[in-house]
Amino acid sequence: MYDGIVIHYAEIFLKGPSVKRKFEQILICRLQEKLKWKERLDLKISLKEHTILIKGPVDLTLVEYLAKTFGVRYALPVVFCKSSINSICEASSRLSVLAQNHNPLSFRVKPKKEKLLSLSSKTIEYEIASFFQHWPLDLNNPTCIIYAVIKKQYAYIGFHRVNGPGGLPYGSSGRVLVLISRGIDSTVAAWLMAMRGCELSLLHFGEEPVDKIKELLEQYSGKPIKVFLIPHKILLQKFQDREAEKHLCIFCKTAMYIAGEIIANNIKAQALVTGENLGQVASQTLDNMVSMTSMVDAVILRPLIALNKEEIIDLAKEIGSYLLYNNPSCPFVPKHPYTAMKKEKLHHYIHSSVFKQCISEWQASWNFQKTHNKKA
């Protein structure tokens, strides 16, 4: 077991003093919530010189769990010590025992100390390296770095650095409502917006739950996420019965925007988020997106707009959502969907009595289900 974890954040450094303090506190709250979920209230979190210190016995599983938090650049499990050479050597000896199952191709020691300390960096580097003689030394291009930070008030040594997603702390950039499916794109879009600090609520059109997607996003957020479910087949059936034909996909997506805007207003979300990317399917041509967007007043954010499918799949694999993909093809998609509906024509359809009746009957069938992930 290590003595604790040192957590460094990323973009928070770029903020002004007051914003930086606010964001630091939000990130600490998210980490405290995740520790609460793991029933590790024995660990103490503190902030020193823009570094988050977590003190208490920890293993690598917990380190990896906390590293997977929006705003975290990396988490480093460490052995704490005093800023004396004897204490540093004692900590190095303990660290070498913890590292006995690690066999890097090469390593080096990277010391960082306060200038006023009498210890030299070369001495620190030499003494620590002497406890890892079974590892090949490479000062130029090592595969493993032993970090040694020596301050006047405290010091620590560690090597097993676990990278985090970076970005901004979850909840620091406002609230958005994500139109989420069980496919690949929308989950990646939700993750990217959350990484930029947006607090998420999810709106799913369908009867099947999206609990696994919700749980994945909560692993990174450190805060429970609300989910709204709306049955959607009834609306598609009504459009199909009224011979929407090649316009069906456009009507479907426009209705989603309308529903999303209603719910966003109710929960005070500032924007809608979709997984659309330009030209992927018929409803995502520029003509159709411009026309559909003009039917609502809500701001619609599309973080995947310029990515191709391979790039989106790579992101899904990286964040762990690719294995959750379970989105069978829609049986309502027309053989020849319309790719260029002008907004004047769509406006005419949207305000027709037939469309209004479909929407009205659909709204009457809504049964919003707010789900909260109750953590221990």
C-alpha positions in Angstrom: 0.0 0.0 0.0 1.1 3.5 -0.8 1.0 6.4 1.7 -1.3 8.4 -0.6 -1.9 10.0 -4.0 -0.7 13.2 -5.5 -3.1 14.7 -8.1 -2.2 17.3 -10.7 -4.8 19.1 -12.7 -4.6 20.4 -16.2 -6.3 23.5 -17.6 -7.2 25.0 -14.3 -3.7 26.5 -14.3 -4.7 28.8 -17.1 -7.5 30.5 -15.1 -7.3 33.7 -13.0 -6.8 33.4 -9.2 -10.5 33.5 -8.2 -11.6 31.1 -11.0 -8.7 28.8 -10.2 -9.7 28.6 -6.6 -13.3 27.9 -7.5 -12.4 25.2 -10.0 -9.9 23.6 -7.5 -12.7 23.3 -5.0 -15.1 21.8 -7.5 -12.5 19.2 -8.4 -11.9 18.4 -4.8 -15.6 17.9 -4.3 -15.8 15.5 -7.2 -12.9 13.5 -5.8 -14.5 13.5 -2.3 -17.7 12.2 -3.8 -15.9 9.4 -5.6 -14.2 8.4 -2.3 -17.6 8.4 -0.6 -18.9 6.0 -3.2 -15.9 3.7 -2.4 -16.5 4.1 1.3 -13.0 5.6 1.8 -13.9 8.5 4.1 -10.7 7.7 6.0 -8.6 9.4 3.4 -7.9 13.1 3.8 -7.8 15.5 0.9 -5.8 18.8 1.0 -4.6 21.4 -1.4 -1.0 22.6 -1.3 0.6 24.9 -3.9 -2.0 23.9 -6.6 -1.4 20.2 -6.0 -4.1 18.0 -4.5 -2.8 15.6 -1.8 -4.7 12.5 -0.7 -3.2 11.0 2.5 -4.0 7.5 3.7 -3.3 3.9 2.6 -4.2 3.3 -1.1 -3.6 0.7 -3.7 -3.3 1.1 -7.5 -6.9 0.2 -8.1 -8.0 3.3 -6.2 -5.4 5.4 -7.9 -6.7 4.4 -11.4 -10.3 5.0 -10.2 -9.6 8.6 -9.0 -7.4 9.4 -12.1 -10.5 8.7 -14.2 -12.0 12.1 -13.2 -12.6 15.1 -15.4 -10.1 17.8 -14.6 -7.3 15.4 -13.5 -4.2 15.5 -15.6 -2.6 12.6 -13.7 -2.6 10.7 -10.4 0.6 9.5 -8.8 0.7 7.0 -5.9 3.5 8.1 -3.5 5.4 7.4 -0.4 5.6 10.5 1.8 8.7 11.5 3.7 10.6 14.4 5.2 13.0 16.7 3.4 16.1 15.0 4.8 18.4 12.6 3.0 17.8 9.9 5.6 14.0 10.1 5.2 14.3 10.2 1.4 16.4 7.0 1.5 14.0 5.3 3.8 11.1 6.2 1.5 13.1 5.0 -1.6 13.6 1.7 0.1 9.9 1.3 0.8 9.1 2.4 -2.8 11.5 -0.2 -4.2 9.5 -2.9 -2.3 6.2 -1.6 -3.8 7.8 -1.6 -7.2 9.1 -5.2 -7.1 6.5 -6.4 -9.6 7.4 -3.7 -12.1 10.1 -4.2 -14.7 10.4 -1.1 -16.9 12.8 -1.2 -19.9 14.6 1.8 -18.5 14.3 4.5 -15.8 15.6 7.7 -14.4 15.0 9.8 -11.3 13.5 13.3 -11.8 14.0 15.4 -8.6 12.3 18.7 -8.0 13.2 20.6 -4.8 12.8 24.0 -3.3 15.8 26.3 -4.0 16.4 27.1 -0.3 17.0 23.5 0.7 20.6 22.6 1.2 20.3 19.2 -0.5 21.5 19.0 -4.1 19.4 17.6 -6.9 22.3 15.3 -7.9 22.5 13.8 -4.4 18.8 13.1 -4.3 18.9 11.6 -7.8 21.9 9.4 -6.9 20.5 8.2 -3.5 17.1 7.2 -4.9 18.6 5.5 -8.0 20.7 3.3 -5.7 17.6 1.5 -4.6 16.6 0.6 -8.1 19.9 -0.9 -9.4 18.0 -3.8 -11.0 16.3 -1.4 -13.4 18.3 -0.3 -16.5 19.2 3.4 -16.2 18.6 5.8 -19.2 18.9 9.5 -18.6 17.8 10.5 -22.1 14.7 8.4 -23.1 13.5 6.4 -20.1 10.3 4.4 -20.2 9.7 5.0 -16.4 10.4 8.1 -14.3 10.7 8.2 -10.5 9.4 11.6 -9.4 10.9 13.0 -6.2 9.4 16.3 -5.0 11.2 17.8 -2.0 9.5 20.7 -0.2 10.5 22.3 3.1 7.2 21.1 4.8 6.8 17.8 3.0 8.3 15.5 0.4 7.1 12.4 -1.7 8.4 9.9 -4.1 6.5 7.9 -6.7 6.8 6.4 -10.2 3.5 4.8 -11.2 1.9 7.8 -12.9 -1.7 7.2 -14.1 -2.9 9.7 -16.7 -6.4 11.2 -16.4 -8.8 12.7 -19.0 -7.8 16.3 -18.3 -10.2 19.0 -19.2 -12.2 21.0 -16.6 -13.9 19.8 -13.4 -17.4 18.4 -14.0 -20.0 21.0 -13.4 -17.8 24.1 -13.8 -19.2 25.1 -17.2 -23.0 25.1 -16.9 -25.6 22.4 -17.6 -26.6 20.7 -20.9 -29.2 18.2 -22.0 -27.7 15.4 -24.1 -29.9 13.6 -26.7 -28.5 10.1 -26.0 -28.9 6.9 -27.9 -27.5 3.4 -27.4 -25.2 4.0 -30.3 -21.6 5.2 -30.4 -21.7 8.8 -31.3 -23.9 10.4 -28.7 -22.1 8.9 -25.7 -18.8 10.2 -27.1 -20.4 13.7 -27.5 -21.7 13.6 -23.9 -18.2 12.6 -22.6 -16.5 15.4 -24.6 -19.0 18.0 -23.2 -18.5 16.7 -19.7 -14.7 16.9 -20.1 -15.2 20.6 -20.9 -16.9 21.0 -17.5 -20.6 20.7 -18.5 -23.0 19.0 -16.1 -25.1 16.5 -18.0 -28.6 15.3 -18.0 -29.5 12.6 -20.5 -32.6 12.3 -22.7 -33.2 9.0 -24.3 -35.9 8.3 -26.9 -36.9 4.7 -26.4 -38.1 2.1 -23.9 -34.7 0.4 -23.3 -32.6 1.9 -20.4 -29.3 3.5 -20.8 -28.0 2.6 -17.3 -24.6 1.4 -18.5 -23.9 4.6 -20.4 -25.0 6.6 -17.3 -22.7 4.6 -15.1 -19.8 5.1 -17.4 -20.2 8.8 -17.5 -20.5 8.9 -13.7 -17.2 7.2 -13.4 -15.6 10.3 -14.9 -18.0 12.9 -13.5 -17.9 12.2 -9.8 -21.6 13.2 -9.6 -24.9 11.4 -10.3 -26.5 12.1 -13.7 -30.2 12.4 -14.3 -31.8 10.4 -17.1 -35.1 11.1 -18.9 -36.8 8.4 -21.0 -39.4 9.1 -23.7 -41.1 6.4 -25.7 -40.5 7.2 -29.4 -41.9 4.4 -31.5 -45.4 5.8 -31.1 -44.4 9.0 -32.8 -42.6 7.3 -35.6 -45.6 5.0 -36.2 -47.9 8.1 -36.4 -45.6 9.8 -38.9 -45.3 6.6 -40.9 -49.1 6.1 -40.9 -49.5 9.6 -42.3 -47.1 8.8 -45.2 -44.2 10.9 -44.1 -42.1 8.6 -46.4 -38.7 10.2 -47.3 -39.2 13.0 -44.8 -39.6 10.6 -41.8 -36.0 11.0 -40.5 -36.2 14.8 -40.6 -39.5 14.8 -38.8 -38.1 12.4 -36.2 -35.0 14.5 -35.4 -37.0 17.7 -35.4 -39.4 16.2 -32.9 -36.4 15.2 -30.7 -35.2 18.8 -30.8 -38.7 20.0 -29.8 -38.9 17.6 -26.9 -35.4 18.3 -25.9 -36.1 22.1 -25.8 -39.1 21.6 -23.6 -37.2 19.5 -21.0 -34.1 21.7 -21.2 -36.3 24.7 -20.2 -37.8 22.7 -17.4 -34.4 21.7 -15.9 -32.7 25.0 -16.8 -30.2 23.4 -19.1 -28.5 26.0 -21.3 -28.1 23.9 -24.4 -28.9 20.7 -26.2 -26.1 18.3 -27.2 -26.2 15.8 -30.0 -23.9 13.2 -31.5 -24.4 14.5 -35.0 -21.5 14.8 -37.4 -21.7 16.4 -40.8 -22.8 14.2 -43.7 -22.9 10.8 -41.8 -26.6 10.2 -42.5 -29.4 11.9 -44.4 -30.6 13.9 -41.5 -27.1 15.2 -40.9 -26.5 17.0 -44.1 -25.8 20.7 -43.7 -29.1 21.6 -45.4 -31.2 19.4 -43.1 -29.3 20.4 -39.9 -29.8 24.1 -40.7 -33.5 23.6 -41.4 -34.1 21.4 -38.2 -32.2 23.8 -36.0 -34.3 26.7 -37.1 -37.4 25.0 -35.7 -36.3 25.5 -32.1 -34.8 28.4 -30.1 -32.5 26.2 -28.1 -28.7 26.3 -28.6 -27.6 23.0 -30.1 -24.0 21.9 -29.6 -22.5 19.2 -31.8 -19.0 18.4 -30.5 -18.5 15.6 -33.2 -19.5 17.8 -36.2 -16.2 17.6 -38.0 -15.0 14.1 -37.0 -15.2 11.0 -39.2 -16.6 7.7 -38.0 -13.1 6.2 -37.4 -12.1 9.1 -35.2 -15.3 8.7 -33.2 -14.8 5.0 -32.8 -11.3 5.5 -31.6 -12.5 8.0 -29.0 -15.3 5.5 -27.9 -12.6 2.8 -27.4 -10.4 5.2 -25.4 -13.1 6.2 -23.0 -14.6 2.7 -22.7 -18.0 3.3 -24.3 -17.4 1.2 -27.5 -18.2 -2.1 -25.8 -21.6 -0.6 -24.7 -22.7 -0.2 -28.3 -26.1 -1.8 -28.8 -28.1 0.1 -31.3 -29.9 -2.0 -33.9 -30.8 -0.4 -37.2 -34.0 1.7 -37.1 -36.9 -0.1 -38.9 -38.5 3.2 -39.7 -35.7 4.6 -41.9 -37.0 5.2 -45.5 -35.3 3.6 -48.5 -34.5 7.0 -49.9 -34.4 9.6 -47.1 -34.6 13.3 -48.0 -31.2 15.0 -47.8 -31.9 18.7 -48.5 -35.1 20.0 -47.0 -35.3 23.8 -47.0 -36.4 25.4 -43.7 -39.4 27.1 -45.4 -40.7 23.7 -46.4 -40.0 22.1 -43.0 -41.6 25.1 -41.3 -44.7 24.4 -43.4 -44.8 20.8 -42.3 -44.1 21.5 -38.6 -47.0 24.0 -38.4 -49.4 21.7 -40.2 -52.4 20.3 -38.3 -51.1 16.7 -39.0 -47.7 17.3 -37.5 -49.1 19.2 -34.5 -51.6 16.4 -33.8 -48.8 13.8 -33.9 -46.7 15.9 -31.5 -49.6 16.5 -29.2 -50.5 12.8 -29.0 -46.8 11.9 -28.5 -46.5 14.4 -25.6 -49.6 12.9 -24.0 -47.7 9.6 -23.9 -44.6 10.9 -22.2 -43.7 9.3 -19.0 -40.5 11.0 -17.8 -38.4 8.7 -15.6 -35.8 10.6 -13.5 -33.2 8.1 -12.4 -30.5 8.9 -9.8 -27.6 6.7 -9.2 -27.7 6.3 -5.4 -24.1 5.8 -4.2 -23.1 4.7 -0.8 
